[in-house]
Amino acid sequence: MNAQPLQRRARGARRQRGFSMIELSIALLIALFLIGGLLTIEQGTRKTFGNQNLMAQLQDNERLAMTMITDVIQAAGYYPDPTQQTALSSMTANGIFTQPGQPIVGTYNGAAPGDTVTVRYMTALNDGVINCIGGTNNLSPNQYYTNQFSVSGGPFSQLQCALGIGAAPTMPAPTPLVSGVTNLEIWYGVNTAGGSNNVDSYLRANLMSAANWLNVTSVMVRLTFNNPLWGQPGQPQFIYFTRVVGVMNRTGV
């Protein structure tokens, strides 16, 4: 009997031998380990991308809120024609401002949602001076704007502004501006000795005298924002943003 066909069949059987269960289990475990690593990397990348978007949105809100407040405060006490007008003639006393020539007034609240600040000025037709809701005077030769910033409070707190139009306005309901703001704190830079634009003290509204309100050279604003990353390791609940704003008719801004 020829042994060669039997030998070929034996070699073929050896070549067709599959993997054992132990080998398949080890291969499966290695594959699961690699897939788990890829999923972990993908989740980390997605979380990082989401956090970056949240922080970018927060930074945009910070810039927007502070830009609005800065533009209005800088214009405090402005009037278009100094050859024909004065602060006393342009800014008469009314129900909000108790003294002629007073461009700024505020209230103090030590707890959130914090203080309010009210700023007024006169604008000429199409002079481009922006009010707190983003508008300008395109209707009348001279227009008074009274801008009152505050924070709404509550679970969906936001920076808001009420815009009064006219020399003695009735203030309307506030317009929402920027979400995520939980507190507004205001300090007024004054020279307590008077007679100078040099600031020697920053006072909260409850410490301001009548003379101080006529002597505001700069305003320090601090906004408190909810931290969108709060709850993650090392992240505080709130983020603070502070800026000092000069009043143009006092500092030449």
MARBA-3410 file (N, C-alpha, C, O; in Angstrom, 1 decimal):
253
0.8,-1.2,0.0,0.0,0.0,0.0,0.9,1.2,0.0,1.9,1.3,0.7 ~ 0.5,2.2,-0.8,1.4,3.4,-1.0,1.2,4.3,0.2,0.0,4.7,0.5 ~ 2.2,4.7,1.0,2.1,5.5,2.2,2.1,7.0,1.9,1.8,7.8,2.8 ~ 2.5,7.4,0.7,2.6,8.8,0.4,1.2,9.5,0.5,1.2,10.6,1.1 ~ 0.1,9.0,0.0,-1.2,9.7,0.1,-1.6,9.9,1.6,-2.1,10.9,2.0
-1.3,8.9,2.4,-1.6,9.0,3.8,-0.8,10.1,4.5,-1.3,10.8,5.3 ~ 0.5,10.2,4.1,1.4,11.3,4.7,0.9,12.7,4.3,0.9,13.6,5.1 ~ 0.4,12.8,3.0,-0.1,14.1,2.5,-1.3,14.5,3.3,-1.5,15.6,3.6 ~ -2.2,13.4,3.5,-3.5,13.7,4.2,-3.2,14.2,5.7,-3.8,15.0,6.2 ~ -2.2,13.6,6.3,-1.8,13.9,7.7,-1.2,15.3,7.7,-1.5,16.1,8.6
-0.4,15.6,6.7,0.2,17.0,6.7,-0.9,18.0,6.5,-0.9,19.1,7.1 ~ -1.9,17.7,5.6,-3.0,18.6,5.4,-3.9,18.8,6.6,-4.3,19.9,6.9 ~ -4.1,17.7,7.4,-4.8,17.8,8.6,-4.2,18.7,9.6,-4.8,19.5,10.3 ~ -2.8,18.6,9.7,-2.1,19.5,10.6,-2.1,20.9,10.1,-2.3,21.8,11.0 ~ -2.1,21.2,8.8,-2.2,22.6,8.3,-3.5,23.2,8.6,-3.6,24.4,8.7
-4.6,22.4,8.6,-5.9,22.9,8.8,-6.3,23.0,10.3,-7.5,23.4,10.6 ~ -5.4,22.7,11.1,-5.7,22.8,12.6,-6.0,24.3,13.0,-5.2,25.1,12.6 ~ -7.2,24.6,13.6,-7.6,26.0,14.0,-7.0,26.5,15.3,-6.1,25.8,15.9 ~ -7.4,27.7,15.8,-7.0,28.2,17.1,-7.7,27.5,18.2,-8.8,27.1,18.1 ~ -7.0,27.4,19.3,-7.6,26.9,20.5,-8.5,27.9,21.2,-8.4,29.1,20.9
-9.4,27.5,22.1,-10.2,28.4,22.8,-9.4,29.4,23.7,-9.8,30.6,23.8 ~ -8.3,29.0,24.2,-7.4,29.9,25.0,-6.8,31.0,24.1,-6.8,32.1,24.5 ~ -6.4,30.6,22.9,-5.8,31.6,22.0,-6.9,32.6,21.5,-6.7,33.8,21.5 ~ -8.1,32.1,21.2,-9.2,33.0,20.9,-9.6,33.9,22.0,-9.9,35.1,21.8 ~ -9.6,33.4,23.2,-9.9,34.2,24.4,-8.9,35.3,24.6,-9.3,36.5,24.9
-7.6,35.0,24.4,-6.6,36.0,24.6,-6.7,37.1,23.5,-6.6,38.3,23.8 ~ -6.9,36.6,22.3,-7.1,37.6,21.2,-8.3,38.5,21.4,-8.2,39.7,21.1 ~ -9.4,37.9,21.9,-10.6,38.7,22.2,-10.3,39.7,23.3,-10.8,40.9,23.2 ~ -9.6,39.3,24.3,-9.3,40.3,25.4,-8.4,41.4,24.9,-8.6,42.6,25.3 ~ -7.5,41.1,24.1,-6.6,42.1,23.6,-7.4,43.1,22.7,-7.2,44.3,22.8
-8.3,42.6,21.9,-9.2,43.4,21.1,-10.1,44.3,21.9,-10.2,45.5,21.6 ~ -10.7,43.8,23.0,-11.5,44.6,23.9,-10.7,45.6,24.6,-11.2,46.8,24.7 ~ -9.5,45.3,25.0,-8.6,46.3,25.6,-8.3,47.4,24.7,-8.3,48.6,25.1 ~ -8.0,47.1,23.4,-7.7,48.2,22.4,-8.9,49.1,22.2,-8.8,50.3,22.0 ~ -10.1,48.4,22.0,-11.3,49.2,21.8,-11.6,50.1,23.0,-12.1,51.2,22.8
-11.4,49.5,24.2,-11.7,50.4,25.4,-10.8,51.6,25.4,-11.2,52.7,25.8 ~ -9.5,51.4,25.0,-8.6,52.5,25.0,-9.0,53.6,24.0,-8.9,54.8,24.2 ~ -9.5,53.1,22.8,-9.9,54.0,21.8,-11.2,54.8,22.3,-11.3,56.0,22.0 ~ -12.1,54.1,22.9,-13.3,54.8,23.4,-12.9,55.8,24.5,-13.5,56.9,24.5 ~ -12.0,55.5,25.4,-11.5,56.4,26.4,-10.9,57.7,25.8,-11.2,58.8,26.2
-10.1,57.5,24.7,-9.5,58.6,24.1,-10.6,59.5,23.4,-10.5,60.7,23.4 ~ -11.5,58.8,22.7,-12.6,59.5,22.0,-13.5,60.3,23.0,-13.8,61.5,22.8 ~ -13.8,59.7,24.2,-14.6,60.4,25.2,-13.8,61.6,25.8,-14.4,62.7,26.0 ~ -12.5,61.4,26.0,-11.7,62.5,26.5,-11.6,63.7,25.5,-11.7,64.8,25.9 ~ -11.5,63.3,24.2,-11.4,64.4,23.2,-12.7,65.1,23.1,-12.8,66.3,23.0
-13.9,64.3,23.2,-15.2,65.0,23.1,-15.4,65.9,24.3,-15.9,67.0,24.2 ~ -15.0,65.5,25.5,-15.2,66.3,26.7,-14.3,67.5,26.6,-14.8,68.6,27.0 ~ -13.1,67.4,26.2,-12.2,68.6,26.0,-12.8,69.6,25.0,-12.8,70.8,25.3 ~ -13.3,69.1,23.9,-13.9,69.9,22.9,-15.1,70.6,23.5,-15.3,71.8,23.2 ~ -16.0,69.9,24.2,-17.1,70.5,24.8,-16.8,71.6,25.9,-17.4,72.7,25.9
-15.7,71.3,26.7,-15.3,72.3,27.7,-14.7,73.5,27.0,-15.0,74.7,27.4 ~ -14.0,73.4,25.9,-13.5,74.5,25.2,-14.6,75.4,24.6,-14.5,76.6,24.6 ~ -15.7,74.7,24.1,-16.8,75.5,23.6,-17.5,76.3,24.7,-17.9,77.4,24.5 ~ -17.6,75.6,25.9,-18.3,76.3,27.0,-17.5,77.5,27.5,-18.0,78.5,27.8 ~ -16.1,77.3,27.6,-15.3,78.4,28.0,-15.2,79.6,27.0,-15.2,80.7,27.3
-15.3,79.2,25.7,-15.3,80.2,24.6,-16.6,81.0,24.7,-16.6,82.3,24.6 ~ -17.7,80.4,25.0,-19.0,81.1,25.1,-19.0,82.0,26.4,-19.5,83.1,26.3 ~ -18.4,81.5,27.5,-18.2,82.3,28.7,-17.4,83.6,28.4,-17.8,84.7,28.8 ~ -16.3,83.4,27.7,-15.4,84.5,27.4,-16.1,85.5,26.5,-16.0,86.8,26.6 ~ -16.9,85.0,25.5,-17.7,85.9,24.7,-18.7,86.7,25.5,-18.9,87.9,25.3
-19.4,86.1,26.5,-20.3,86.7,27.3,-19.6,87.8,28.2,-20.2,88.9,28.4 ~ -18.5,87.5,28.7,-17.7,88.4,29.5,-17.4,89.7,28.7,-17.6,90.8,29.2 ~ -16.9,89.5,27.5,-16.5,90.6,26.7,-17.7,91.4,26.3,-17.7,92.7,26.4 ~ -18.8,90.8,26.0,-20.0,91.5,25.5,-20.6,92.3,26.7,-20.9,93.5,26.5 ~ -20.7,91.7,27.9,-21.3,92.4,29.0,-20.4,93.6,29.4,-20.9,94.7,29.6
-19.1,93.4,29.5,-18.2,94.5,29.9,-18.1,95.6,28.9,-18.0,96.7,29.2 ~ -18.2,95.2,27.6,-18.2,96.2,26.5,-19.4,97.1,26.6,-19.3,98.3,26.5 ~ -20.6,96.5,26.8,-21.8,97.3,27.0,-21.7,98.3,28.1,-22.0,99.5,28.0 ~ -21.3,97.8,29.3,-21.2,98.6,30.5,-20.2,99.7,30.3,-20.4,100.9,30.6 ~ -19.0,99.3,29.7,-17.9,100.3,29.5,-18.3,101.4,28.6,-18.1,102.6,28.9
-19.0,101.1,27.5,-19.4,102.1,26.5,-20.3,103.1,27.1,-20.2,104.3,26.9 ~ -21.3,102.7,28.0,-22.2,103.6,28.6,-21.6,104.4,29.7,-21.8,105.6,29.7 ~ -20.8,103.8,30.5,-20.2,104.5,31.6,-19.2,105.6,31.1,-19.2,106.7,31.6 ~ -18.5,105.3,30.1,-17.6,106.3,29.5,-18.3,107.5,29.0,-17.8,108.6,29.0 ~ -19.5,107.4,28.6,-20.3,108.5,28.1,-21.1,109.2,29.1,-21.8,110.2,28.8
-20.9,108.9,30.4,-21.7,109.5,31.5,-21.4,111.0,31.5,-20.3,111.5,31.5 ~ -22.5,111.8,31.5,-22.4,113.2,31.6,-22.1,113.9,30.2,-21.9,115.1,30.2 ~ -22.1,113.1,29.2,-21.8,113.7,27.8,-22.9,114.6,27.4,-24.1,114.3,27.6 ~ -22.6,115.7,26.8,-23.5,116.6,26.1,-22.9,117.1,24.8,-21.6,117.3,24.8 ~ -23.6,117.3,23.7,-23.0,117.4,22.4,-22.3,118.7,22.1,-21.3,118.8,21.4
-22.7,119.9,22.7,-22.2,121.2,22.3,-21.8,122.0,23.5,-22.6,122.7,24.2 ~ -20.5,121.8,23.9,-20.0,122.6,25.1,-20.0,124.1,24.9,-19.8,124.8,25.9 ~ -20.1,124.6,23.7,-20.2,126.0,23.5,-21.5,126.6,23.9,-21.7,127.8,24.2 ~ -22.6,125.8,23.8,-23.9,126.2,24.1,-24.5,125.6,25.3,-25.5,126.0,25.9 ~ -23.9,124.5,25.8,-24.5,123.7,26.9,-23.4,123.6,28.0,-22.2,123.7,27.8
-23.9,123.3,29.2,-23.1,123.0,30.4,-23.7,121.7,31.0,-24.8,121.3,30.7 ~ -22.9,121.1,31.9,-23.4,120.0,32.7,-24.7,120.3,33.5,-25.6,119.5,33.5 ~ -24.7,121.5,34.1,-25.8,121.9,34.9,-27.1,122.1,34.0,-28.2,121.8,34.4 ~ -26.9,122.7,32.9,-28.1,123.0,32.0,-28.5,121.7,31.3,-29.7,121.6,31.0 ~ -27.6,120.8,31.0,-28.0,119.6,30.3,-28.5,118.5,31.2,-29.4,117.8,30.8
-28.0,118.4,32.4,-28.4,117.4,33.3,-29.1,117.9,34.5,-28.6,118.2,35.5 ~ -30.4,118.2,34.3,-31.2,118.7,35.4,-31.6,117.6,36.4,-31.6,116.4,36.1 ~ -32.0,118.1,37.6,-32.4,117.1,38.6,-33.8,116.5,38.2,-34.6,117.2,37.6 ~ -34.0,115.2,38.5,-35.3,114.6,38.2,-35.5,113.5,39.3,-34.8,113.5,40.3 ~ -36.4,112.6,39.0,-36.7,111.6,40.0,-35.6,110.6,40.3,-35.6,110.0,41.4
-34.7,110.5,39.4,-33.6,109.5,39.5,-32.4,110.2,40.0,-31.7,109.7,40.9 ~ -32.0,111.3,39.4,-30.8,112.1,39.8,-31.2,113.3,40.6,-32.0,114.1,40.1 ~ -30.8,113.3,41.8,-31.2,114.4,42.8,-30.6,115.7,42.6,-31.0,116.7,43.2 ~ -29.5,115.8,41.8,-28.7,117.0,41.7,-28.5,117.4,40.3,-28.3,116.5,39.4 ~ -28.6,118.7,39.9,-28.2,119.1,38.6,-26.8,118.8,38.3,-25.9,118.9,39.1
-26.5,118.3,37.0,-25.2,118.0,36.6,-24.7,116.6,37.1,-23.6,116.2,36.8 ~ -25.5,115.8,37.7,-25.2,114.5,38.2,-25.3,113.5,37.1,-26.5,113.3,36.6 ~ -24.2,112.8,36.7,-24.4,111.9,35.5,-24.6,110.4,35.9,-25.0,109.6,35.1 ~ -24.2,110.1,37.2,-24.2,108.7,37.6,-24.9,108.6,39.0,-24.7,109.5,39.8 ~ -25.6,107.5,39.2,-26.2,107.2,40.5,-26.3,105.7,40.6,-26.3,105.0,39.6
-26.3,105.2,41.8,-26.3,103.7,41.9,-26.9,103.3,43.2,-27.1,104.1,44.1 ~ -27.2,102.0,43.3,-27.7,101.5,44.6,-26.8,100.3,45.0,-26.1,99.7,44.2 ~ -26.8,100.1,46.3,-25.9,99.0,46.9,-26.7,97.9,47.4,-27.8,98.1,48.0 ~ -26.3,96.7,47.1,-26.9,95.5,47.7,-25.8,94.5,47.9,-25.1,94.0,47.0 ~ -25.5,94.1,49.2,-24.4,93.3,49.5,-24.5,91.8,49.1,-23.5,91.1,49.0
-25.7,91.4,48.7,-26.0,90.0,48.3,-26.4,90.0,46.8,-26.8,91.0,46.3 ~ -26.2,88.9,46.2,-26.6,88.7,44.8,-28.1,88.9,44.7,-28.9,88.6,45.6 ~ -28.6,89.6,43.6,-27.9,89.9,42.4,-27.1,91.2,42.4,-26.6,91.6,41.3 ~ -26.9,91.8,43.6,-26.0,92.9,43.7,-26.5,94.3,43.4,-27.7,94.6,43.6 ~ -25.6,95.2,42.9,-25.9,96.6,42.8,-26.6,96.9,41.5,-26.8,96.1,40.6
-27.0,98.2,41.4,-27.4,98.8,40.1,-26.6,100.0,39.9,-26.1,100.6,40.8 ~ -26.4,100.4,38.6,-25.8,101.6,38.3,-26.6,102.3,37.1,-27.0,101.6,36.2 ~ -26.8,103.6,37.3,-27.6,104.3,36.3,-26.8,105.5,35.8,-26.2,106.2,36.5 ~ -26.8,105.6,34.5,-25.9,106.5,33.8,-26.8,107.3,32.8,-27.6,106.7,32.1 ~ -26.6,108.6,32.7,-27.3,109.4,31.7,-26.4,110.3,31.0,-25.3,110.7,31.4
-26.8,110.7,29.8,-26.1,111.6,28.9,-27.1,112.1,27.8,-28.1,111.6,27.6 ~ -26.6,113.2,27.1,-27.4,113.7,26.0,-26.7,113.4,24.7,-25.4,113.5,24.7 ~ -27.4,113.0,23.7,-26.8,112.8,22.4,-27.3,113.6,21.3,-28.5,114.0,21.4 ~ -26.5,114.0,20.3,-27.0,114.7,19.2,-27.4,113.7,18.1,-27.1,112.5,18.2 ~ -28.2,114.2,17.2,-28.7,113.4,16.1,-27.5,112.7,15.3,-26.6,113.4,14.8
-27.6,111.4,15.2,-26.6,110.6,14.4,-25.2,110.8,14.9,-24.2,110.7,14.1 ~ -25.0,111.1,16.2,-23.6,111.2,16.7,-22.9,109.9,17.0,-21.8,109.9,17.4 ~ -23.7,108.8,17.0,-23.1,107.5,17.2,-22.9,107.0,18.6,-22.4,105.9,18.8 ~ -23.3,107.8,19.6,-23.2,107.4,21.0,-24.2,106.3,21.2,-25.4,106.5,21.0 ~ -23.7,105.1,21.7,-24.5,103.9,21.8,-25.1,103.8,23.2,-24.4,104.1,24.2
-26.4,103.5,23.3,-27.0,103.3,24.6,-26.9,101.8,24.9,-26.3,101.0,24.2 ~ -27.5,101.4,26.1,-27.2,100.1,26.7,-27.9,99.0,25.9,-27.5,97.8,26.2 ~ -28.8,99.2,25.0,-29.4,98.2,24.3,-29.0,98.2,22.8,-29.5,97.6,21.9 ~ -27.9,99.0,22.6,-27.3,99.0,21.3,-27.8,100.0,20.3,-27.3,100.0,19.1 ~ -28.7,100.9,20.7,-29.2,101.9,19.7,-28.5,103.2,19.8,-27.7,103.4,20.7
-28.8,104.1,18.9,-28.2,105.4,18.8,-29.3,106.4,18.5,-30.4,106.0,18.2 ~ -29.0,107.7,18.7,-30.0,108.7,18.4,-30.1,109.0,16.9,-29.2,109.6,16.3 ~ -31.2,108.5,16.3,-31.5,108.8,14.9,-32.8,109.4,14.7,-33.4,109.4,13.6 ~ -33.4,110.1,15.8,-34.7,110.6,15.7,-34.8,112.1,15.9,-35.6,112.8,15.3 ~ -34.0,112.6,16.9,-34.2,114.0,17.3,-32.9,114.7,17.4,-31.9,114.1,17.6
-32.9,116.1,17.3,-31.6,116.8,17.4,-30.8,116.5,18.7,-29.6,116.3,18.6 ~ -31.5,116.6,19.8,-30.8,116.2,21.1,-31.7,115.3,21.9,-32.9,115.5,22.0 ~ -31.1,114.2,22.3,-31.9,113.1,23.0,-31.2,112.7,24.3,-30.0,112.5,24.3 ~ -32.0,112.6,25.4,-31.5,112.1,26.6,-31.7,110.6,26.7,-32.7,110.1,26.4 ~ -30.6,109.9,27.2,-30.7,108.5,27.5,-30.3,108.3,28.9,-29.3,108.8,29.4
-31.1,107.5,29.6,-30.8,107.1,31.0,-30.7,105.5,31.0,-31.7,104.9,30.6 ~ -29.5,105.0,31.3,-29.2,103.6,31.2,-29.1,103.0,32.6,-28.2,103.5,33.3 ~ -29.9,102.0,32.9,-29.8,101.4,34.2,-29.5,100.0,34.1,-30.3,99.2,33.7 ~ -28.2,99.6,34.6,-27.8,98.2,34.5,-28.1,97.5,35.9,-28.0,98.1,36.9 ~ -28.5,96.3,35.8,-28.8,95.4,36.9,-28.7,94.0,36.5,-28.5,93.6,35.4
-28.8,93.1,37.5,-28.8,91.6,37.3,-30.2,91.1,37.7,-30.7,91.5,38.8 ~ -30.8,90.3,36.9,-32.2,89.8,37.2,-32.3,88.9,38.4,-33.3,88.9,39.1 ~ -31.2,88.1,38.7,-31.3,87.1,39.8,-32.1,85.9,39.4,-32.6,85.8,38.2 ~ -32.3,85.0,40.3,-33.0,83.8,40.0,-32.2,82.7,39.4,-31.0,82.9,39.1 ~ -32.8,81.6,39.0,-32.0,80.4,38.5,-31.5,80.7,37.1,-30.5,80.1,36.7
-32.1,81.7,36.4,-31.6,82.0,35.0,-31.2,83.5,35.0,-31.6,84.3,34.1 ~ -30.3,83.8,35.9,-29.9,85.2,36.1,-29.2,85.7,34.9,-28.5,85.0,34.2 ~ -29.3,87.0,34.6,-28.7,87.6,33.5,-28.5,89.1,33.7,-29.2,89.8,34.5 ~ -27.5,89.7,33.0,-27.3,91.1,33.0,-28.4,91.7,32.2,-28.8,91.2,31.1 ~ -29.0,92.8,32.7,-30.1,93.5,32.0,-29.9,95.0,32.1,-29.2,95.5,32.9
-30.6,95.7,31.2,-30.6,97.2,31.2,-32.0,97.7,30.9,-32.6,97.3,29.9 ~ -32.4,98.7,31.7,-33.6,99.5,31.4,-33.1,100.8,30.7,-32.2,101.5,31.3 ~ -33.7,101.2,29.6,-33.3,102.4,28.9,-34.5,103.4,29.0,-35.6,103.2,28.4 ~ -34.2,104.5,29.6,-35.2,105.6,29.7,-34.8,106.7,28.7,-33.7,107.0,28.6 ~ -35.8,107.2,28.0,-35.6,108.2,27.0,-36.3,109.5,27.4,-37.5,109.5,27.7
-35.6,110.6,27.3,-36.1,111.9,27.8,-35.4,112.4,29.0,-34.7,111.7,29.7 ~ -35.7,113.7,29.3,-35.0,114.4,30.4,-35.4,113.9,31.7,-34.6,113.8,32.7 ~ -36.7,113.4,31.9,-37.2,112.9,33.1,-38.0,111.6,32.8,-39.2,111.6,32.9 ~ -37.3,110.5,32.5,-38.0,109.4,31.9,-38.7,108.5,33.0,-38.3,108.5,34.1 ~ -39.7,107.8,32.6,-40.2,106.7,33.3,-39.5,105.5,32.8,-39.6,105.1,31.6
-38.8,104.8,33.7,-38.0,103.7,33.3,-38.8,102.5,32.9,-39.7,102.1,33.7 ~ -38.6,101.9,31.8,-39.4,100.7,31.3,-38.8,99.4,32.0,-37.9,99.5,32.8 ~ -39.5,98.3,31.7,-38.9,97.0,32.1,-37.6,96.8,31.5,-37.3,97.2,30.3 ~ -36.7,96.1,32.2,-35.3,95.9,31.7,-35.3,95.0,30.5,-36.2,94.1,30.3 ~ -34.3,95.2,29.6,-34.1,94.3,28.5,-33.0,93.3,28.8,-31.9,93.8,29.2
-33.2,92.0,28.6,-32.1,91.1,28.9,-30.9,91.3,27.9,-31.1,91.5,26.7 ~ -29.7,91.2,28.5,-28.5,91.4,27.6,-27.6,90.2,27.5,-27.4,89.7,26.4 ~ -27.1,89.7,28.7,-26.2,88.6,28.7,-26.6,87.6,29.8,-26.8,88.0,30.9 ~ -26.7,86.4,29.4,-27.0,85.3,30.4,-25.8,84.8,31.2,-24.7,85.1,30.8 ~ -26.1,84.2,32.3,-25.0,83.6,33.1,-24.4,84.5,34.1,-23.5,84.1,34.8
-24.9,85.8,34.2,-24.3,86.8,35.1,-25.2,86.7,36.4,-26.4,86.8,36.4 ~ -24.5,86.5,37.5,-25.3,86.3,38.8,-25.1,87.4,39.8,-26.0,87.6,40.7 ~ -24.2,88.3,39.6,-24.0,89.4,40.5,-23.3,90.6,39.8,-22.4,90.4,39.0 ~ -23.6,91.8,40.2,-23.0,93.0,39.8,-22.6,93.8,40.9,-23.4,94.2,41.8 ~ -21.3,94.2,41.0,-20.7,95.0,42.1,-20.1,96.2,41.5,-19.3,96.1,40.5
-20.4,97.4,42.1,-19.9,98.7,41.5,-19.2,99.4,42.6,-19.7,99.6,43.8 ~ -18.0,100.0,42.3,-17.2,100.9,43.2,-17.0,102.2,42.4,-16.7,102.1,41.2 ~ -17.2,103.3,43.0,-17.1,104.6,42.3,-15.8,105.3,42.8,-15.5,105.5,43.9 ~ -15.0,105.6,41.8,-13.7,106.3,42.0,-13.9,107.8,42.2,-14.3,108.4,41.2 ~ -13.5,108.3,43.3,-13.8,109.7,43.6,-12.5,110.3,44.3,-11.7,109.6,44.9
-12.5,111.6,44.3,-11.5,112.3,45.1,-12.3,112.9,46.3,-13.1,113.8,46.2 ~ -12.1,112.3,47.5,-12.9,112.7,48.6,-12.6,114.1,49.1,-13.5,114.7,49.8 ~ -11.5,114.6,48.7,-11.2,116.0,49.1,-11.8,117.0,48.2,-12.0,118.2,48.5 ~ -12.2,116.6,47.0,-12.9,117.4,46.0,-11.9,118.3,45.3,-10.7,118.4,45.7 ~ -12.3,118.9,44.2,-11.5,119.9,43.4,-10.4,119.2,42.6,-9.6,119.9,42.0
-10.5,117.9,42.4,-9.5,117.2,41.5,-10.1,116.0,40.9,-11.0,115.4,41.4 ~ -9.6,115.6,39.7,-10.0,114.4,39.1,-9.2,113.2,39.5,-9.5,112.1,39.0 ~ -8.2,113.4,40.3,-7.4,112.3,40.8,-8.2,111.4,41.8,-8.8,112.0,42.8 ~ -8.3,110.1,41.6,-9.1,109.2,42.4,-8.2,108.9,43.7,-7.1,108.4,43.5 ~ -8.8,109.1,44.8,-8.1,108.6,46.1,-8.9,107.5,46.8,-8.4,107.0,47.8
-10.1,107.3,46.4,-11.0,106.3,47.0,-11.9,105.6,46.0,-12.4,106.3,45.1 ~ -12.2,104.3,46.3,-13.3,103.7,45.5,-14.3,103.3,46.6,-14.1,102.5,47.5 ~ -15.5,103.8,46.4,-16.6,103.7,47.4,-17.8,103.0,46.7,-18.1,103.1,45.6 ~ -18.5,102.1,47.6,-19.7,101.6,47.1,-20.8,102.6,47.3,-20.6,103.6,47.9 ~ -22.0,102.4,46.6,-23.0,103.4,46.6,-23.5,103.8,47.9,-23.9,105.0,48.1
-23.5,102.9,48.9,-24.1,103.2,50.2,-23.1,104.2,51.0,-23.5,104.7,52.0 ~ -21.9,104.4,50.5,-21.0,105.2,51.2,-20.8,106.6,50.5,-20.0,107.4,50.9 ~ -21.4,106.7,49.4,-21.3,107.9,48.5,-22.1,109.1,49.1,-23.3,108.9,49.5 ~ -21.5,110.3,49.2,-22.2,111.5,49.6,-22.7,112.2,48.4,-22.4,111.8,47.2 ~ -23.5,113.2,48.6,-24.0,114.0,47.5,-22.9,114.6,46.7,-22.9,114.6,45.4
-21.8,115.1,47.4,-20.7,115.7,46.7,-20.0,114.6,45.9,-19.5,114.9,44.8 ~ -19.9,113.4,46.4,-19.2,112.3,45.7,-19.8,112.0,44.4,-19.2,111.7,43.4 ~ -21.2,112.0,44.3,-21.9,111.7,43.1,-21.6,112.7,42.0,-21.7,112.4,40.8 ~ -21.2,113.9,42.3,-20.8,114.9,41.3,-19.3,114.8,41.0,-18.8,115.5,40.1 ~ -18.6,113.9,41.6,-17.2,113.8,41.5,-16.7,112.5,41.1,-15.5,112.1,41.4
-17.5,111.7,40.4,-17.1,110.4,39.9,-16.2,110.4,38.7,-16.6,110.9,37.7 ~ -14.9,110.0,38.9,-14.0,110.0,37.8,-13.8,108.7,37.1,-13.6,108.6,35.9 ~ -14.0,107.6,37.8,-14.0,106.3,37.2,-14.9,105.3,38.0,-15.3,105.6,39.1 ~ -15.2,104.2,37.4,-16.1,103.2,38.0,-15.4,101.9,37.9,-15.0,101.5,36.8 ~ -15.3,101.2,39.0,-14.8,99.8,38.9,-16.0,98.8,39.0,-16.9,98.9,39.9
-16.1,98.0,38.0,-17.2,97.0,37.8,-16.7,95.6,38.0,-15.7,95.2,37.4 ~ -17.4,94.8,38.8,-17.1,93.4,38.9,-18.3,92.6,38.6,-19.3,92.8,39.3 ~ -18.2,91.7,37.6,-19.3,90.9,37.2,-19.0,89.4,37.7,-17.9,89.0,37.5 ~ -20.0,88.8,38.2,-19.8,87.4,38.6,-20.6,86.5,37.6,-21.8,86.7,37.4 ~ -19.9,85.5,37.1,-20.5,84.6,36.1,-20.6,83.2,36.7,-19.7,82.8,37.4
-21.6,82.4,36.3,-21.6,81.0,36.6,-20.5,80.3,35.8,-20.3,80.6,34.6 ~ -19.7,79.5,36.4,-18.7,78.7,35.8,-19.3,77.5,35.1,-19.9,76.6,35.8 ~ -19.3,77.4,33.8,-19.9,76.3,33.1,-19.3,75.0,33.4,-19.8,73.9,33.1 ~ -18.0,75.0,33.9,-17.3,73.7,34.2,-17.4,73.4,35.7,-16.7,72.4,36.1 ~ -18.2,74.1,36.4,-18.4,73.8,37.8,-18.8,72.3,38.0,-19.7,71.9,37.3
-18.2,71.7,39.0,-18.5,70.3,39.3,-17.4,69.4,38.8,-17.3,68.2,39.3 ~ -16.6,69.9,37.9,-15.4,69.1,37.5,-14.3,69.4,38.5,-14.3,70.5,39.1 ~ -13.3,68.5,38.6,-12.2,68.7,39.6,-11.5,70.0,39.4,-11.1,70.4,38.3 ~ -11.4,70.7,40.5,-10.6,72.0,40.6,-11.3,73.2,40.0,-10.7,74.2,39.9 ~ -12.6,73.1,39.7,-13.3,74.2,39.1,-14.2,74.9,40.1,-15.0,74.2,40.8
-14.1,76.2,40.3,-14.9,77.0,41.2,-16.3,77.1,40.6,-16.6,77.0,39.4 ~ -17.2,77.5,41.5,-18.6,77.7,41.1,-18.8,79.0,40.2,-19.6,79.0,39.3 ~ -18.0,80.0,40.6,-18.2,81.3,39.9,-16.8,81.8,39.4,-15.8,81.4,39.8 ~ -16.9,82.6,38.3,-15.8,83.3,37.7,-16.0,84.8,37.8,-17.1,85.2,37.4 ~ -15.0,85.6,38.2,-15.2,87.0,38.4,-14.4,87.8,37.3,-13.3,87.4,36.9
-15.0,88.8,36.8,-14.4,89.7,35.8,-14.5,91.1,36.2,-15.6,91.6,36.4 ~ -13.4,91.8,36.3,-13.3,93.1,36.9,-12.7,94.1,35.9,-11.7,93.7,35.2 ~ -13.2,95.3,35.8,-12.6,96.3,34.9,-12.9,97.7,35.5,-13.9,97.9,36.1 ~ -11.9,98.6,35.4,-12.0,100.0,35.8,-12.3,100.8,34.5,-11.5,100.7,33.6 ~ -13.4,101.6,34.6,-13.8,102.4,33.4,-13.7,103.8,33.8,-14.2,104.3,34.8
-13.0,104.6,32.9,-12.9,106.0,33.1,-14.1,106.8,32.5,-14.7,106.4,31.5 ~ -14.6,107.8,33.2,-15.7,108.7,32.7,-15.1,109.7,31.8,-14.2,110.5,32.2 ~ -15.5,109.8,30.6,-14.8,110.6,29.6,-14.7,112.1,29.9,-13.7,112.7,29.6 ~ -15.7,112.7,30.5,-15.6,114.1,30.8,-14.7,114.4,32.0,-14.5,115.6,32.4 ~ -14.2,113.4,32.7,-13.4,113.5,33.8,-11.9,113.1,33.5,-11.0,113.6,34.1
-11.8,112.1,32.7,-10.5,111.5,32.4,-10.0,111.7,31.0,-8.8,111.4,30.7 ~ -10.9,112.3,30.1,-10.5,112.5,28.7,-10.5,111.3,27.9,-9.8,111.2,26.9 ~ -11.2,110.2,28.3,-11.2,108.9,27.6,-11.9,109.2,26.2,-12.0,108.2,25.4
END
